[in-house]
Amino acid sequence: MNPFEYLLVLAAVILGLAVSDLAMSANRLLDAGERIKWDWLAPLAAIVVFLKIVTQWWTWFSAAPIAKGLTFEMYLGVLSSAVLLFLLAAASLPDQIGDGKFDLAEYYRRVQRRYWLIFAAHFAVSAVVNAWVQIALEAARFAFSLAYLIVPGAIALGFIRVRWLHAVALLALIGVYLAQLFGHGLGQ
């Protein structure tokens, strides 16, 4: 097992558990059938998380050449990012539905602050770790990106209760994550 494979295993298990949590929660909702009062924000949030996980996994492949240069502290950052993704997945859809009616709109209202604050934390941790690794191992220079504005935007969404704004943000993120790697092979 090479260093990259060795380091990726633990992070991969965490991301695999996150996808499993999404799938099991979706199955519970589908199984509950008519007891669910459906709403589209929680499923959109779950799709965003799923795409975040897939794009994270996909981009890790390009990190293979730098695996030997990672420090323990950098690896803790990578694992912290993976754990935050798991927490985001766990927040997006309900784990328990109960026996009565279940309102997905009410569920999203209840978890929206947690969802968006974890989203912001994940984005910030990932950006810091990526910049740190690139500066330390690839002699890159820090450059501000407009993508960093996602962090204050996500924090704001944690406190703003305007449903249409949440829908626009979630749909925009789905578009961004799909466009980010659409048509790219592993070698690109």
C-alpha positions in Angstrom: 0.0 0.0 0.0 1.5 3.3 -1.0 1.4 6.4 1.3 -1.6 7.9 -0.6 -3.7 4.8 -0.3 -2.7 4.4 3.3 -3.8 8.0 4.2 -6.9 7.9 2.0 -8.4 4.8 3.7 -9.6 6.5 6.9 -10.9 9.6 5.1 -12.6 7.3 2.5 -14.3 5.4 5.3 -15.7 8.6 6.8 -17.0 9.7 3.4 -18.5 6.3 2.8 -20.3 6.5 6.1 -21.7 9.9 5.0 -23.1 8.5 1.8 -24.5 5.6 3.7 -26.2 8.0 6.1 -27.8 9.9 3.2 -29.0 6.7 1.5 -30.4 5.2 4.8 -32.2 8.5 5.6 -33.6 8.7 2.0 -34.8 5.1 2.3 -36.6 5.9 5.6 -38.4 8.8 4.0 -39.4 6.7 1.0 -40.5 3.8 3.2 -42.7 6.2 5.3 -44.6 7.0 2.1 -47.8 8.9 2.8 -46.8 9.9 6.4 -44.3 12.3 4.9 -45.3 15.8 4.0 -42.8 16.3 1.3 -40.8 19.5 0.7 -37.9 20.1 -1.6 -35.4 22.0 0.5 -34.2 19.0 2.6 -33.7 16.8 -0.5 -31.9 19.6 -2.3 -29.6 20.0 0.8 -29.0 16.2 0.6 -28.1 16.5 -3.1 -25.7 19.3 -2.4 -24.0 17.1 0.3 -23.8 14.1 -2.0 -22.2 16.2 -4.8 -19.8 17.8 -2.2 -18.7 14.3 -1.2 -18.3 13.0 -4.7 -16.3 16.1 -5.8 -14.2 15.8 -2.7 -13.5 12.1 -3.5 -12.8 12.9 -7.1 -10.3 15.7 -6.4 -8.4 13.5 -3.9 -7.2 11.4 -6.8 -5.1 14.3 -8.0 -3.5 14.6 -4.6 -1.7 11.3 -4.9 1.7 12.9 -5.9 1.7 15.1 -2.7 0.8 12.4 -0.2 4.3 11.8 0.9 4.8 15.4 1.8 1.7 15.7 4.0 2.4 16.4 7.7 0.4 14.9 10.5 -1.2 18.4 11.0 -2.2 18.6 7.4 -3.7 15.1 7.6 -5.7 16.1 10.7 -7.1 18.9 8.5 -8.1 16.5 5.8 -9.8 14.2 8.4 -11.5 17.2 10.0 -12.9 18.1 6.6 -14.2 14.6 6.1 -15.9 14.6 9.5 -17.6 17.9 8.8 -18.9 16.4 5.5 -20.3 13.5 7.5 -22.0 15.9 9.9 -23.4 17.8 7.0 -24.8 14.6 5.5 -26.3 13.7 8.8 -28.0 17.1 9.1 -29.5 17.2 5.6 -32.1 14.4 6.0 -33.8 13.1 9.2 -32.5 10.0 10.8 -35.7 9.3 12.7 -39.2 9.8 11.4 -41.4 8.3 14.1 -44.9 6.8 13.6 -46.9 9.9 12.9 -46.9 12.5 10.2 -43.5 14.0 9.4 -43.1 17.4 7.8 -39.9 17.9 5.8 -40.3 21.7 5.6 -40.4 21.8 9.4 -37.4 19.5 9.6 -35.4 21.8 7.3 -36.4 24.9 9.4 -35.2 23.0 12.5 -31.7 22.1 11.0 -31.0 24.9 8.6 -28.7 26.8 11.0 -26.7 23.7 11.8 -26.6 22.7 8.1 -25.3 26.0 6.8 -22.8 26.6 9.7 -21.4 23.1 9.2 -21.3 23.8 5.4 -19.4 27.1 6.1 -17.0 25.3 8.5 -16.3 22.5 6.0 -15.7 25.0 3.2 -13.3 27.0 5.4 -11.4 24.0 6.7 -11.1 22.6 3.2 -9.9 25.9 1.8 -7.3 26.4 4.5 -6.0 22.9 4.2 -5.8 23.1 0.4 -4.0 26.5 0.6 -1.6 25.2 3.3 -0.7 22.1 1.3 -0.2 24.0 -1.9 1.9 26.7 -0.2 4.0 24.1 1.8 4.4 21.4 -0.8 4.0 23.1 -4.2 5.6 26.5 -3.4 2.3 28.1 -4.5 1.3 31.6 -3.3 -1.9 32.4 -1.6 -4.4 34.0 -4.0 -7.9 35.3 -3.0 -10.7 33.6 -4.8 -14.3 34.7 -5.1 -15.2 31.2 -4.0 -14.1 32.2 -0.5 -17.3 34.3 -0.3 -19.2 31.1 0.0 -18.3 31.0 3.7 -20.0 34.3 4.8 -22.8 33.5 2.4 -23.4 30.1 4.1 -23.1 31.7 7.6 -25.8 34.2 6.5 -28.0 31.4 5.3 -27.8 29.9 8.7 -29.7 32.9 10.1 -31.8 34.0 7.2 -35.2 32.2 7.1 -36.2 33.1 3.5 -37.1 29.8 1.8 -36.7 31.0 -1.8 -33.2 32.3 -1.0 -32.3 28.8 0.4 -33.7 27.2 -2.7 -31.7 29.5 -5.0 -28.5 28.9 -3.0 -29.0 25.1 -3.0 -29.7 25.0 -6.7 -26.7 27.2 -7.4 -24.5 25.0 -5.4 -25.8 21.9 -7.3 -24.9 23.7 -10.5 -21.4 24.6 -9.3 -20.6 21.1 -8.1 -21.9 19.5 -11.3 -20.0 22.0 -13.5 -16.8 21.8 -11.5 -15.9 18.3 -12.7 -18.4 17.5 -15.4 -16.7 15.7 -18.3 -13.4 15.4 -16.5 -11.6 12.1 -16.3 -9.5 11.0 -13.4 -6.3 12.0 -15.2 -7.4 15.6 -15.7 
